[in-house]
Amino acid sequence: MKRRTSALSLSAAAAVLLTAPMLTGCSTDSHPGAAAVVGDQVISIAEVQDYVKEVRDGQLALPNAEDELAESSSLTRSIVHREVFYALVELAAEEAGIEVSTREVQDQRALTEQRLGSPEALEEQAIDEHFAPSRLDDVFRDALLESKVWQHYGNDDAQIAAALKDAASEAGVTLNPRYGSWDPEAFAITEPDTPWLKTLTGVPAGPDTLPE
């Protein structure tokens, strides 16, 4: 990965009806060691594994460790899937001239720590929601960026859909088959039996998460 991890995000959704060919593929053969590639952003298997290890170590320290592990059996795929989603959000933000400053990230993190009671409480909640505590600045950056993109388009599903469709079409999305496959028609990453991005009336949604 160049920069990112996943994000403690506001719930996000965008309707996408793809009418143009997608510059996508189902293999990362041209990028050995990649879990996924979105444009020039490589999401590496090694960094995904490091992320998973940090979350697993945190879960193992919890009193209900067995339950936590059971509830996150697909953690590795979920992390890869979130990375692809937020990479597309970031590309859409760049196209719209949207940025998030370091100060905004710091302020949002401080507000969330205050709401939860302490920095330690934030880290505990991050583990509970399967996010790596060491990546929390990226987590909040992604959450803020997503919120700004949605606000930029007036929370209008059609406009958001078009922005994400353009981002995916121009950049291209490839996925290591072990983590699923990219479905350009549904604008979703799917697994053999269940899709990651659940669709409601054609609206693929990003992961539901927490900060306010």
Backbone as numpy.savetxt, mean C-alpha at the origin, in Angstrom:
# Nx Ny Nz CAx CAy CAz Cx Cy Cz
13.01 -1.89 -2.75 12.18 -0.72 -2.75 13.05 0.52 -2.75
12.64 1.52 -3.42 13.42 2.74 -3.44 13.26 3.50 -2.13
12.02 3.59 -1.58 11.81 4.46 -0.46 10.79 3.97 0.52
9.87 3.19 0.04 8.62 3.12 0.71 8.39 1.83 1.44
7.40 1.88 2.30 6.82 0.66 2.81 5.33 0.83 2.60
4.53 0.29 3.47 3.11 0.47 3.30 2.64 1.64 4.14
1.32 1.85 4.21 0.83 3.03 4.90 -0.33 2.75 5.80
-0.33 3.38 6.97 -1.50 3.44 7.83 -2.40 4.44 7.13
-3.34 3.96 6.39 -4.01 4.81 5.44 -5.44 5.06 5.82
-5.97 6.17 5.33 -7.40 6.34 5.30 -7.95 5.34 4.27
-9.19 4.92 4.45 -9.77 4.02 3.46 -9.84 4.73 2.12
-9.44 4.03 1.04 -9.41 4.66 -0.27 -10.05 3.77 -1.30
-10.75 4.38 -2.27 -11.36 3.58 -3.33 -11.36 4.38 -4.61
-11.23 3.67 -5.73 -11.27 4.33 -7.02 -11.88 3.40 -8.04
-12.90 3.88 -8.74 -13.51 3.07 -9.79 -12.65 3.14 -11.03
-12.40 2.00 -11.65 -11.55 1.98 -12.84 -12.17 1.08 -13.90
-12.45 1.65 -15.05 -12.86 0.87 -16.22 -11.78 1.08 -17.26
-10.94 0.09 -17.44 -9.78 0.26 -18.30 -10.18 0.07 -19.75
-9.94 1.11 -20.52 -10.28 1.04 -21.94 -9.04 1.05 -22.82
-7.89 1.37 -22.26 -6.65 1.41 -23.05 -5.77 0.24 -22.66
-4.87 -0.19 -23.55 -3.97 -1.29 -23.22 -3.09 -0.90 -22.04
-2.81 -1.88 -21.18 -1.97 -1.65 -20.03 -0.57 -2.15 -20.32
0.43 -1.37 -19.94 1.82 -1.79 -20.11 2.20 -2.62 -18.90
1.66 -3.80 -18.81 1.86 -4.62 -17.64 2.34 -6.00 -18.02
2.80 -6.74 -17.02 3.21 -8.11 -17.24 2.95 -8.91 -15.99
3.24 -10.19 -16.02 2.98 -11.03 -14.86 4.26 -11.59 -14.27
5.42 -11.10 -14.74 6.68 -11.63 -14.25 7.67 -10.51 -14.04
8.58 -10.70 -13.05 9.62 -9.71 -12.79 10.98 -10.24 -13.24
11.00 -11.05 -14.28 12.24 -11.69 -14.74 13.33 -10.67 -15.05
12.95 -9.49 -15.52 13.96 -8.49 -15.88 14.52 -7.79 -14.64
13.94 -8.05 -13.47 14.42 -7.47 -12.22 14.59 -8.60 -11.19
15.69 -9.33 -11.26 15.90 -10.44 -10.31 15.82 -9.95 -8.87
15.13 -10.71 -8.04 15.00 -10.34 -6.63 13.87 -9.39 -6.34
13.07 -9.08 -7.36 11.96 -8.15 -7.17 10.68 -8.88 -6.80
9.94 -8.33 -5.86 8.61 -8.82 -5.55 7.61 -8.21 -6.52
7.84 -6.94 -6.87 7.00 -6.24 -7.83 7.76 -5.05 -8.36
7.33 -4.58 -9.53 7.92 -3.39 -10.13 6.78 -2.51 -10.63
6.80 -1.24 -10.21 5.83 -0.27 -10.68 6.62 0.88 -11.28
6.62 0.98 -12.61 7.45 1.97 -13.25 8.91 1.67 -12.97
9.63 2.67 -12.43 11.04 2.45 -12.08 11.22 2.13 -10.61
10.13 1.93 -9.90 10.21 1.57 -8.48 10.22 0.06 -8.32
11.30 -0.46 -7.77 11.45 -1.89 -7.55 11.16 -2.19 -6.08
10.20 -3.05 -5.85 9.86 -3.51 -4.50 10.57 -4.85 -4.33
11.64 -4.87 -3.56 12.48 -6.06 -3.51 11.95 -7.11 -2.54
12.22 -8.37 -2.86 11.85 -9.46 -1.99 12.56 -9.34 -0.65
13.84 -8.96 -0.69 14.62 -8.87 0.55 14.03 -7.86 1.52
13.63 -6.70 1.00 13.08 -5.69 1.90 11.69 -6.07 2.40
10.93 -6.74 1.56 9.64 -7.25 2.02 9.85 -8.25 3.15
10.83 -9.11 3.00 11.11 -10.10 4.04 11.56 -9.44 5.34
12.35 -8.37 5.25 12.75 -7.63 6.44 11.54 -7.01 7.13
10.64 -6.49 6.32 9.41 -5.89 6.85 8.58 -6.94 7.59
8.42 -8.09 6.96 7.65 -9.17 7.57 8.29 -9.61 8.88
9.61 -9.71 8.90 10.30 -10.14 10.11 10.05 -9.18 11.26
10.09 -7.88 10.97 9.86 -6.89 12.04 8.44 -7.02 12.61
7.47 -7.20 11.73 6.10 -7.36 12.21 5.96 -8.66 13.00
6.53 -9.75 12.48 6.44 -11.04 13.17 7.12 -10.99 14.54
8.27 -10.35 14.62 8.95 -10.23 15.92 8.08 -9.48 16.92
7.42 -8.44 16.44 6.52 -7.69 17.32 5.33 -8.52 17.75
4.79 -9.30 16.83 3.64 -10.14 17.17 4.02 -11.21 18.20
5.21 -11.77 18.05 5.65 -12.83 18.96 5.81 -12.33 20.39
5.98 -11.03 20.56 6.14 -10.46 21.90 4.79 -10.17 22.57
3.70 -10.37 21.84 2.37 -10.07 22.38 1.81 -11.27 23.15
0.96 -11.00 24.15 0.35 -12.10 24.91 -0.50 -13.02 24.03
-1.12 -12.43 23.01 -1.97 -13.21 22.11 -1.24 -13.52 20.80
0.04 -13.83 20.91 0.87 -14.03 19.72 0.29 -15.06 18.76
-0.22 -16.15 19.30 -0.74 -17.21 18.43 -1.89 -16.71 17.58
-2.79 -15.94 18.19 -3.92 -15.40 17.43 -3.45 -14.39 16.39
-2.51 -13.54 16.77 -2.00 -12.53 15.84 -1.38 -13.19 14.61
-0.61 -14.23 14.84 0.03 -14.92 13.73 -1.00 -15.59 12.83
-2.01 -16.18 13.45 -3.04 -16.86 12.67 -3.84 -15.89 11.81
-4.06 -14.68 12.34 -4.86 -13.69 11.62 -4.09 -13.01 10.50
-2.78 -13.21 10.45 -1.97 -12.54 9.43 -1.16 -13.56 8.62
-1.79 -14.67 8.31 -1.08 -15.74 7.60 -0.64 -15.32 6.20
-1.34 -14.35 5.61 -0.97 -13.89 4.27 -0.24 -12.55 4.32
0.48 -12.31 5.42 1.14 -11.02 5.63 2.06 -10.63 4.49
2.89 -11.54 4.02 3.86 -11.19 2.98 3.17 -10.70 1.72
2.16 -11.43 1.26 1.45 -11.00 0.06 0.75 -9.67 0.29
0.18 -9.49 1.47 -0.53 -8.25 1.76 0.41 -7.04 1.69
1.62 -7.21 2.19 2.60 -6.12 2.14 2.93 -5.77 0.69
3.18 -6.78 -0.12 3.49 -6.52 -1.53 2.32 -5.83 -2.21
1.13 -6.30 -1.94 -0.06 -5.72 -2.55 -0.24 -4.26 -2.18
-0.02 -3.93 -0.90 -0.15 -2.54 -0.47 0.91 -1.68 -1.14
2.11 -2.22 -1.30 3.19 -1.46 -1.93 2.81 -1.06 -3.35
2.23 -1.97 -4.08 1.83 -1.66 -5.45 0.76 -0.58 -5.46
-0.22 -0.72 -4.58 -1.30 0.27 -4.52 -0.74 1.66 -4.24
0.12 1.78 -3.24 0.62 3.10 -2.86 1.65 3.64 -3.85
2.32 2.75 -4.56 3.19 3.23 -5.64 2.37 3.93 -6.72
1.20 3.38 -7.02 0.32 4.01 -8.00 -0.25 5.31 -7.48
-0.59 5.35 -6.19 -1.06 6.60 -5.58 0.02 7.67 -5.68
1.27 7.28 -5.42 2.37 8.24 -5.48 2.56 8.77 -6.90
2.45 7.91 -7.88 2.58 8.36 -9.26 1.45 9.32 -9.64
0.24 9.03 -9.19 -0.89 9.92 -9.45 -0.68 11.26 -8.76
-0.09 11.23 -7.58 0.19 12.47 -6.85 1.22 13.31 -7.60
2.26 12.66 -8.09 3.29 13.38 -8.84 2.70 14.06 -10.07
1.83 13.34 -10.76 1.21 13.90 -11.96 0.36 15.12 -11.62
-0.26 15.11 -10.44 -1.13 16.21 -10.02 -0.36 17.31 -9.29
0.95 17.13 -9.12 1.73 18.13 -8.42 1.51 18.15 -6.92
1.15 17.01 -6.37 0.84 16.90 -4.94 2.06 16.38 -4.19
2.38 17.02 -3.07 3.51 16.60 -2.25 3.11 16.57 -0.78
3.90 15.85 -0.01 3.74 15.81 1.44 5.08 16.18 2.05
5.09 17.16 2.93 6.34 17.61 3.52 6.71 16.79 4.75
7.99 16.86 5.12 8.44 16.18 6.34 7.71 16.72 7.55
7.47 18.02 7.58 6.76 18.62 8.70 5.34 18.06 8.83
4.67 17.87 7.71 3.33 17.31 7.75 3.34 15.90 8.33
4.34 15.12 7.93 4.47 13.75 8.46 4.70 13.80 9.96
5.61 14.65 10.40 5.91 14.76 11.82 4.69 15.19 12.62
3.96 16.16 12.10 2.78 16.66 12.80 1.71 15.58 12.92
1.48 14.84 11.81 0.45 13.80 11.84 0.84 12.68 12.80
2.12 12.33 12.80 2.58 11.29 13.71 2.42 11.74 15.16
2.77 12.98 15.44 2.63 13.50 16.81 1.17 13.51 17.25
0.28 13.90 16.36 -1.15 13.91 16.70 -1.66 12.50 16.99
-1.20 11.55 16.20 -1.64 10.17 16.41 -1.08 9.60 17.71
0.17 9.92 18.01 0.75 9.49 19.28 -0.01 10.08 20.45
-0.39 11.36 20.31 -1.16 12.01 21.36 -2.52 11.34 21.53
-3.17 11.03 20.40 -4.48 10.39 20.47 -4.41 9.02 21.13
-3.34 8.27 20.83 -3.19 6.93 21.37 -2.59 6.91 22.78
-1.93 8.01 23.15 -1.40 8.11 24.52 0.09 8.14 24.64
0.82 7.60 23.65 2.28 7.57 23.73 2.86 7.02 22.43
4.16 7.29 22.19 4.81 6.68 21.02 4.78 5.16 21.08
4.91 4.62 22.30 4.88 3.16 22.45 3.53 2.60 22.05
2.47 3.32 22.38 1.12 2.87 22.02 0.94 2.86 20.50
1.54 3.86 19.84 1.47 3.88 18.38 2.18 2.68 17.78
3.35 2.35 18.31 4.08 1.19 17.81 3.31 -0.10 18.05
2.65 -0.19 19.19 1.85 -1.38 19.47 0.69 -1.50 18.49
0.06 -0.37 18.18 -1.04 -0.42 17.24 -0.54 -0.74 15.83
0.65 -0.23 15.50 1.22 -0.56 14.20 1.39 -2.06 14.05
1.93 -2.71 15.06 2.08 -4.17 15.02 0.73 -4.84 14.92
-0.24 -4.35 15.67 -1.58 -4.94 15.65 -2.19 -4.87 14.26
-1.85 -3.82 13.50 -2.40 -3.65 12.15 -1.40 -4.06 11.07
-0.34 -4.76 11.51 0.61 -5.39 10.59 1.47 -4.38 9.84
1.92 -3.35 10.55 2.85 -2.38 10.01 4.13 -2.40 10.84
5.26 -2.19 10.20 6.55 -2.21 10.87 6.78 -0.88 11.58
7.01 -0.88 12.89 7.22 0.38 13.61 8.36 1.23 13.06
9.41 0.61 12.55 10.54 1.38 12.05 10.20 2.15 10.77
9.06 1.82 10.16 8.68 2.46 8.90 7.53 3.45 9.08
7.28 3.89 10.30 6.09 4.69 10.55 6.09 6.04 9.83
7.26 6.64 9.62 7.26 7.90 8.88 6.75 7.70 7.45
7.17 6.62 6.82 6.65 6.31 5.49 5.16 5.99 5.54
4.76 5.32 6.60 3.36 4.98 6.79 2.51 6.24 6.78
2.92 7.24 7.53 2.14 8.48 7.62 2.26 9.29 6.34
3.40 9.24 5.71 3.54 9.95 4.45 2.56 9.39 3.41
2.48 8.08 3.33 1.55 7.47 2.38 0.11 7.81 2.71
-0.23 7.81 3.99 -1.59 8.13 4.39 -1.95 9.56 3.99
-1.04 10.48 4.23 -1.29 11.88 3.88 -1.35 12.07 2.37
-0.46 11.39 1.65 -0.45 11.52 0.20 -1.75 11.00 -0.39
-2.19 9.87 0.11 -3.45 9.31 -0.39 -4.61 10.26 -0.13
-4.66 10.81 1.09 -5.74 11.72 1.44 -5.74 12.95 0.53
-4.55 13.48 0.24 -4.46 14.66 -0.62 -4.89 14.35 -2.06
-4.50 13.19 -2.55 -4.91 12.82 -3.91 -6.43 12.73 -3.99
-7.03 12.09 -2.99 -8.48 11.95 -3.01 -9.16 13.32 -2.91
-8.63 14.19 -2.08 -9.18 15.54 -1.95 -9.01 16.33 -3.25
-7.86 16.15 -3.90 -7.60 16.86 -5.14 -8.67 16.57 -6.19
-9.13 15.33 -6.20 -10.16 14.94 -7.16 -11.56 14.99 -6.56
-11.71 15.70 -5.46 -13.02 15.90 -4.85 -13.68 14.62 -4.39
-12.86 13.62 -4.06 -13.38 12.31 -3.66 -14.31 11.72 -4.71
-14.08 12.12 -5.95 -14.90 11.63 -7.06 -14.29 10.36 -7.62
-15.03 9.27 -7.51 -14.50 7.97 -7.92 -14.03 7.94 -9.37
-14.79 8.58 -10.25 -14.44 8.53 -11.67 -13.11 9.23 -11.93
-12.91 10.38 -11.33 -11.66 11.11 -11.53 -10.47 10.40 -10.90
-10.69 9.85 -9.71 -9.63 9.09 -9.05 -9.27 7.86 -9.89
-10.31 7.22 -10.40 -10.09 6.04 -11.25 -9.23 6.39 -12.45
-9.54 7.50 -13.09 -8.79 7.90 -14.27 -7.34 8.18 -13.92
-7.11 8.83 -12.78 -5.75 9.15 -12.37 -4.94 7.89 -12.10
-5.52 6.94 -11.41 -4.80 5.70 -11.11 -4.64 4.84 -12.35
-5.64 4.86 -13.21 -5.53 4.12 -14.47 -4.38 4.66 -15.31
-4.29 5.98 -15.39 -3.20 6.59 -16.16 -1.85 6.24 -15.55
-1.78 6.27 -14.21 -0.51 5.95 -13.54 -0.08 4.52 -13.86
-1.01 3.59 -13.78 -0.69 2.19 -14.05 -0.34 1.97 -15.52
-1.07 2.65 -16.41 -0.85 2.47 -17.84 0.50 3.02 -18.27
0.84 4.19 -17.74 2.09 4.83 -18.15 3.31 4.17 -17.51
3.18 3.76 -16.26 4.33 3.20 -15.55 4.53 1.72 -15.85
3.43 0.98 -15.91 3.50 -0.47 -16.03 3.61 -1.12 -14.66
2.97 -2.25 -14.50 2.98 -2.99 -13.25 3.36 -4.43 -13.54
4.39 -4.92 -12.87 4.73 -6.34 -12.98 4.83 -6.91 -11.58
4.49 -8.17 -11.45 4.41 -8.79 -10.14 5.07 -10.16 -10.17
5.83 -10.46 -9.14 6.38 -11.81 -8.99 5.21 -12.76 -8.75
5.09 -13.83 -9.54 3.91 -14.70 -9.45 3.64 -15.28 -8.06
4.67 -15.37 -7.22 4.43 -15.93 -5.89 3.51 -15.06 -5.05
3.36 -13.77 -5.45 2.53 -12.85 -4.68 1.19 -12.59 -5.32
0.91 -13.25 -6.42 -0.36 -13.06 -7.10 -0.13 -12.62 -8.53
-1.13 -12.04 -9.13 -1.01 -11.56 -10.50 -1.76 -10.25 -10.66
-1.26 -9.43 -11.55 -1.88 -8.13 -11.82 -2.97 -8.31 -12.88
-4.16 -7.87 -12.54 -5.30 -7.98 -13.44 -5.65 -6.58 -13.94
-5.19 -6.21 -15.13 -5.45 -4.85 -15.62 -6.92 -4.57 -15.88
-7.68 -5.58 -16.22 -9.10 -5.35 -16.49 -9.85 -4.97 -15.22
-9.50 -5.62 -14.11 -10.16 -5.32 -12.84 -9.41 -4.26 -12.05
-8.22 -3.86 -12.56 -7.34 -2.95 -11.82 -7.14 -3.47 -10.40
-6.64 -4.69 -10.30 -6.52 -5.35 -9.00 -5.40 -6.37 -9.04
-4.86 -6.63 -7.86 -3.96 -7.76 -7.68 -4.80 -8.90 -7.15
-4.74 -10.02 -7.83 -5.57 -11.15 -7.44 -4.72 -12.34 -7.03
-5.26 -13.13 -6.14 -4.67 -14.39 -5.75 -5.49 -15.50 -6.40
-5.03 -16.74 -6.33 -5.74 -17.80 -7.04 -7.23 -17.89 -6.70
-7.59 -17.64 -5.44 -8.99 -17.80 -5.06 -9.67 -16.50 -4.66
-8.90 -15.57 -4.03 -9.53 -14.35 -3.52 -8.75 -13.13 -3.95
-9.43 -12.08 -4.41 -8.74 -10.86 -4.79 -8.30 -10.08 -3.58
-7.17 -9.37 -3.70 -6.73 -8.47 -2.63 -7.60 -7.23 -2.61
-7.78 -6.62 -3.78 -8.59 -5.42 -3.83 -10.03 -5.83 -4.08
-10.81 -5.88 -3.01 -12.21 -6.24 -3.15 -12.90 -5.17 -3.99
-13.81 -5.58 -4.85 -14.49 -4.59 -5.66 -15.97 -4.55 -5.33
-16.47 -3.34 -5.22 -17.89 -3.10 -5.03 -18.33 -2.23 -6.18
-19.21 -2.76 -7.02 -19.65 -2.06 -8.23 -18.46 -1.51 -9.00
-17.44 -2.34 -9.14 -16.30 -1.94 -9.94 -15.33 -1.01 -9.24
-15.42 -0.89 -7.92 -14.55 0.04 -7.20 -13.52 -0.72 -6.38
-12.27 -0.81 -6.83 -11.25 -1.47 -6.03 -10.82 -0.58 -4.88
-10.67 -1.16 -3.69 -10.40 -0.35 -2.50 -9.04 -0.68 -1.92
-8.39 0.34 -1.43 -7.13 0.18 -0.72 -7.41 -0.36 0.68
-6.35 -0.73 1.39 -6.53 -1.33 2.71 -7.14 -0.36 3.70
-8.02 -0.86 4.58 -8.60 -0.06 5.65 -7.63 -0.01 6.83
-7.34 1.20 7.29 -6.41 1.35 8.40 -6.79 2.54 9.26
-5.81 3.13 10.03 -6.27 3.92 11.12 -6.09 5.41 11.30
-5.04 6.13 10.99 -4.87 7.40 11.69 -5.92 8.44 11.39
-6.13 9.25 12.37 -7.09 10.35 12.24 -6.37 11.67 12.42
